[in-house]
């Protein structure tokens, strides 16, 4: 293999990620959400609001980008800004009642996408895959 050739693993990984991304785009369109708005809405924990800057770190972007994302969710009446209980200078993202409903629908739709892109895995393979993804996500926080 030459240095300019993509390994079979990396090629498959990119194809998998792009398939998942296309699913996210399709689900977001159903609710008039951009892909990043759909992802953000799905990641908001309604019981434990995250500071806005946690999304800035996750997305590796400027704070103004997160402000724009949240502005869009607020315009759609799906989210609003709140104060952090320990530091009122820190803004958190809260879901509105409508946001909770749409988040539930998004999560249900993501489950359908899971079946599409992970459907040919055995139960054991799926359990291992999920465990590895969770471990990698936690490790990279």
C-alpha positions as CSV (number, residue, x, y, z in Angstrom):
1,X,0.0,0.0,0.0
2,X,1.4,3.4,-0.9
3,X,1.2,6.3,1.5
4,X,-1.5,8.0,-0.7
5,X,-3.8,5.0,-0.5
6,X,-6.6,5.0,2.0
7,X,-6.7,1.8,4.1
8,X,-9.8,-0.4,3.7
9,X,-10.6,0.4,7.4
10,X,-10.5,4.2,6.9
11,X,-12.4,4.0,3.6
12,X,-15.1,1.9,5.3
13,X,-15.1,4.2,8.4
14,X,-15.6,7.3,6.2
15,X,-18.4,5.6,4.2
16,X,-20.1,4.6,7.5
17,X,-19.8,8.1,8.9
18,X,-21.1,9.7,5.7
19,X,-24.1,7.3,5.6
20,X,-24.9,8.2,9.2
21,X,-24.5,11.9,8.3
22,X,-26.9,11.6,5.4
23,X,-29.5,10.0,7.8
24,X,-29.0,12.9,10.2
25,X,-29.6,15.4,7.3
26,X,-32.8,13.6,6.2
27,X,-34.2,13.5,9.8
28,X,-33.3,17.2,10.3
29,X,-35.1,18.2,7.1
30,X,-38.3,16.6,8.4
31,X,-38.3,19.1,11.2
32,X,-36.8,22.1,9.2
33,X,-33.5,21.7,11.1
34,X,-30.0,22.0,9.8
35,X,-27.9,18.9,10.5
36,X,-26.0,20.7,13.3
37,X,-29.3,21.9,14.8
38,X,-30.7,18.4,14.7
39,X,-27.5,17.0,16.3
40,X,-27.5,19.7,19.0
41,X,-31.2,19.2,19.8
42,X,-30.5,15.4,20.1
43,X,-27.5,16.0,22.4
44,X,-29.3,18.4,24.9
45,X,-29.9,16.5,28.1
46,X,-33.3,17.8,29.3
47,X,-32.6,16.7,32.9
48,X,-29.0,18.0,33.1
49,X,-28.6,21.2,30.9
50,X,-25.2,21.5,29.2
51,X,-23.3,24.8,29.1
52,X,-23.3,26.3,25.6
53,X,-19.5,26.2,25.6
54,X,-19.6,22.4,25.9
55,X,-21.0,22.3,22.4
56,X,-18.3,24.8,21.3
57,X,-15.7,22.2,22.5
58,X,-17.5,19.3,21.0
59,X,-17.9,20.9,17.6
60,X,-14.5,22.6,17.7
61,X,-15.9,25.9,16.6
62,X,-16.1,29.5,17.6
63,X,-18.7,30.6,20.3
64,X,-20.5,32.6,17.6
65,X,-21.3,29.4,15.7
66,X,-23.0,28.0,18.8
67,X,-24.8,31.2,19.3
68,X,-26.2,30.9,15.8
69,X,-27.2,27.3,16.3
70,X,-29.0,28.1,19.5
71,X,-30.6,31.2,17.9
72,X,-32.1,28.9,15.2
73,X,-33.4,26.5,17.8
74,X,-34.9,29.4,19.8
75,X,-36.6,30.8,16.6
76,X,-38.2,27.4,16.1
77,X,-39.3,27.4,19.8
78,X,-37.4,24.2,20.5
79,X,-34.8,25.5,22.9
80,X,-33.9,28.5,25.1
81,X,-31.0,29.8,27.0
82,X,-30.8,29.4,30.8
83,X,-28.4,30.2,33.5
84,X,-26.1,27.7,35.0
85,X,-27.1,26.9,38.6
86,X,-23.5,27.5,39.9
87,X,-22.4,30.4,37.7
88,X,-25.0,32.7,36.2
89,X,-22.5,34.0,33.7
90,X,-22.5,30.6,32.0
91,X,-25.5,30.0,29.6
92,X,-27.0,26.6,29.3
93,X,-29.3,25.1,26.7
94,X,-32.8,24.1,27.8
95,X,-35.4,22.4,25.8
96,X,-38.9,23.8,25.5
97,X,-41.9,21.4,25.7
98,X,-42.0,21.4,21.9
99,X,-38.2,20.7,21.9
100,X,-38.7,17.7,24.1
101,X,-41.3,16.3,21.7
102,X,-39.1,17.0,18.6
103,X,-36.0,15.5,20.4
104,X,-38.0,12.3,21.1
105,X,-38.9,12.1,17.4
106,X,-35.3,12.7,16.3
107,X,-34.1,10.0,18.7
108,X,-36.7,7.6,17.3
109,X,-35.6,8.4,13.8
110,X,-32.0,7.9,14.7
111,X,-32.9,4.4,16.0
112,X,-34.4,3.7,12.5
113,X,-31.1,4.9,10.9
114,X,-29.2,2.6,13.3
115,X,-31.2,-0.4,12.0
116,X,-30.4,0.7,8.4
117,X,-26.7,1.1,8.9
118,X,-26.1,-1.5,11.6
119,X,-28.7,-4.0,10.7
120,X,-26.4,-6.7,9.4
121,X,-24.5,-7.0,12.7
122,X,-25.3,-9.8,15.1
123,X,-26.5,-9.0,18.6
124,X,-23.0,-9.7,20.0
125,X,-21.3,-7.5,17.3
126,X,-23.8,-4.7,17.9
127,X,-23.2,-4.8,21.7
128,X,-19.4,-4.8,21.1
129,X,-19.7,-1.9,18.6
130,X,-21.8,0.2,20.9
131,X,-19.5,-0.5,23.8
132,X,-16.4,0.5,21.8
133,X,-18.1,3.7,20.5
134,X,-19.1,4.7,24.0
135,X,-15.6,4.0,25.3
136,X,-14.0,6.1,22.5
137,X,-16.5,9.0,23.1
138,X,-15.9,9.1,26.8
139,X,-12.1,8.8,26.3
140,X,-12.1,11.9,24.0
141,X,-14.0,14.2,26.3
